[in-house]
Amino acid sequence: MQSVIETLKAWQPHPFVDHFTVALILIGVLVDLAGSIFSTRSWIRYMALSLMIAGALAAAGSNITGGWEAGRIWDSVNGPGKAVLERHAWWGDILPWVFGGLALWRLGVQFVGFIAASRPVYLLVALLAAALIIYQGHLGAVMVYDYGLGTALLTSGQTTSAPPVMAPKVPSPEVTSTPAPASSLLPSPIPSAQSSGPTGTVTASPTPMETTSATPFASPTPSTDDGESASPGESPSPGAGDAKNL
């Protein structure tokens, strides 16, 4: 028998047994409310009775499996997570008795005449118990998702005393662009007078110099026989020479 228990502990059945407990009780209460509306359909009330009995049995199973998990992690938990675990364990010990009592009350409402008159009071108490089972499930979610109780986070020695806080994001350093050198912003230099072309070296011809027309030389002044020179443009008088020769 002990080996069977140890095998069940290794399977960690507490979470899925809890899910059955919550689902059976909540659906059982809702179906019972529907049975009050459709009072002529007795099968709805019998269904609600069956669901409440199954929910009470599942609550007892949740209490047993929850005790296994609490014994496994109790000594390794401290801080705020320990307080949540204690509250969850306290309600885990109380609620199975509450649902067991509701199941017996529901049997009396269904089969005992004088207890059937207490049906409205029963439904009110059942709604209150449904709210408590929701609160119990919330405590379990806080233990697992906020404090990591019963998970690898706890068993690896990384139990936190408060909900984890995300580290602030460190901004990445700004990348500044290096300004381009001033020389790259200047236009390309003016090509020199000599440039290499595909056919050879082309030499720029010098600027032609302005030339002026040469002044024509004056024609030589013809001289006369008497040693007098005639003025330019004057031809010698033919009579003068002839007179001398005479």
Buried (B, 14 or more C-beta within 10 A) or exposed (E): EEEEEEEEBEEEBBBEBBEBBBBBBBBBBBBBBBBEEEEEEEEBBEBBBBBBBBBBBBBBBBBBBBBBBBEBBEEEBEEBBBEBBEBBBEBBEEBBEBBBEBBBBBBBBBEEEEBEEBBEEBBEBBBEBBEBBEEBBEBBEBBBEBBBBBBEBBEEEEBBEEEEEEEEEEEEEEEEEEEEEEEEEEEEEEEEEEEEEEEEEEEEEEEEEEEEEEEEEEEEEEEBEEEEEEEEEEEBEEEEEEEEEE
